Amino acid sequence: MTQMKNLKILVVGCGNMGASHAMAYHTLDGFEICGLVSRGSSKEVLNKKLGGGYALFDEYEKALALTKPDAVCISTYPDTHESYAIMAIEKGCHVFIEKPLADSVKGAERVRDAAIKHNKKLVVGYILRHHPSWERFIQLSRELGKPLVMRMNLNQQSDGAMWTLHRNLMNSLSPIVDCGVHYIDVMCQMVRSKPVQVSAIGARLTEEIPAGNYNYGQLQIRFEDGSVGWYEAGWGPMMSETAFFVKDVVGPKGSVSIVAKNAGGEGKSDSIESHTKTESLRFHHADLDKNEKFLKDDTWINLEDEPDHQELCNREQLFFLNAIVNNTDLTDHMEDAVNSLRIAFACDESVKTGQVVRL
């Protein structure tokens, strides 16, 4: 990178992900935080954690006008993503935004179009794209032949502050949209084939969320090449921790699985730190000998580069910085973000209508 001066960045949303991104900006060369924005007290908590000294704001629009940032990091609730991102872009800012890109497909398209129109960089927080083990997981899945069967879930047994967070998120989106876009994105990378059909089911297991919403969902995707995938997500104090962490791909030549004995253990289902852990990959070979016994033992792959959650956020922000400084073409990145969201909302439609949705 050939950057000469620090990138002035405004951090909007100071909760879990916003705090992690702010820590990246605070510690990495190339960034300079010009303000922290939140409606509640999270900005004061974060400012103290970062040593104090940063300007604090209650109102995003006012902060944007006063600080005149080069870039904005948006980690607020999804129902504000579209308006906040477009406002920043139209003020001449690059944008890093947590997934999902918006709370509707049309909204996501409007954000993407604004970034293209104003020639600004737009990076969406698909954190798994920056994890070496997940990159290897995707690579190995492509060695299994076609079609693929992809089995993934992330159910979260939550209470306290995490249940409050989940309830608030469900005012905008269901778990299979908010959380599912990550894994839909992974599936699309694995198969590199057009999704043609989705179906999904869901259940409202609590009266603490709005009528018509659901806190458990399971989706199925069918791809043009015959591959299929399912993803399951549930949030709340009633969720089971039995088999809450499944990351498994099967093809004609065998299977590859993430085996996270610690991160997938009891009490870890609502741990953000555990959600990105892989620990090891198990590659199963389907080859049989003349006696129809397995020809090869399973291969265990333990990657030395196992970044924690903060390091993954650091890598995301270095990707963002590099895109700005070196004018990286993010066309595919933006299209992938819109497409994964389009699939997720089709699944949401299937839950609510009870019908298969063709893409």
GIBELDA-V603000 format. One record per pair of residues at least 12 apart in sequence whose C-alpha atoms are under 6 Angstrom apart, sorted by the first residue. I is the first residue (numbers start at 1). J is the second residue. Records with the same first field share a line. If there is no record, write none. Layout:
# GIBELDA-V603000
I = J ; J
This chain:
# GIBELDA-V603000
3 = 325
6 = 30 ; 31 ; 32
7 = 30 ; 31 ; 32
8 = 32 ; 33 ; 34 ; 69 ; 70
9 = 33 ; 34 ; 69 ; 70 ; 71 ; 72
10 = 34 ; 35 ; 72
11 = 36 ; 73
12 = 37 ; 73 ; 74
13 = 37 ; 38 ; 75 ; 76
14 = 42 ; 43
18 = 75
21 = 313
24 = 314
35 = 54 ; 55 ; 56
36 = 56
37 = 57 ; 58
38 = 58
39 = 58
70 = 93
71 = 93 ; 94 ; 95
72 = 95
73 = 96 ; 97
74 = 97
75 = 98
78 = 102 ; 103
79 = 103 ; 172
81 = 102
82 = 102 ; 107
86 = 111
94 = 120 ; 121
95 = 122
96 = 122 ; 123 ; 124
97 = 124 ; 125
98 = 124 ; 125
99 = 124 ; 125
105 = 342
138 = 190
144 = 251 ; 253 ; 254
145 = 251 ; 252
147 = 226 ; 227
148 = 227 ; 250 ; 251
149 = 227 ; 228 ; 229 ; 249 ; 250
150 = 229 ; 249
151 = 229 ; 230 ; 248
152 = 231 ; 246 ; 247
153 = 231 ; 232 ; 233 ; 245 ; 246
154 = 233 ; 244 ; 245
155 = 233 ; 234 ; 244
156 = 234 ; 235 ; 269 ; 270
157 = 236 ; 237 ; 239 ; 269 ; 270
158 = 236 ; 237 ; 270
159 = 237
163 = 236
175 = 233
176 = 217 ; 233
177 = 344
181 = 340 ; 341
184 = 340
185 = 340
194 = 223 ; 224
195 = 222 ; 223
196 = 222 ; 223 ; 224 ; 358 ; 359
197 = 221 ; 222 ; 357 ; 358 ; 359
198 = 220 ; 221 ; 347 ; 356 ; 357
199 = 219 ; 220 ; 347 ; 350 ; 356
200 = 218 ; 219 ; 347 ; 350 ; 351
201 = 217 ; 218 ; 351
202 = 216 ; 217 ; 351
203 = 216
215 = 234 ; 235
216 = 233 ; 234
217 = 232 ; 233
218 = 231 ; 232
219 = 231
245 = 264
253 = 286
254 = 284 ; 285 ; 286
255 = 283 ; 284
256 = 282 ; 283
257 = 281 ; 282
258 = 278 ; 281
259 = 280 ; 281
260 = 278 ; 279
273 = 309
280 = 301 ; 302
281 = 300 ; 301
282 = 299 ; 300
283 = 298 ; 299
284 = 298
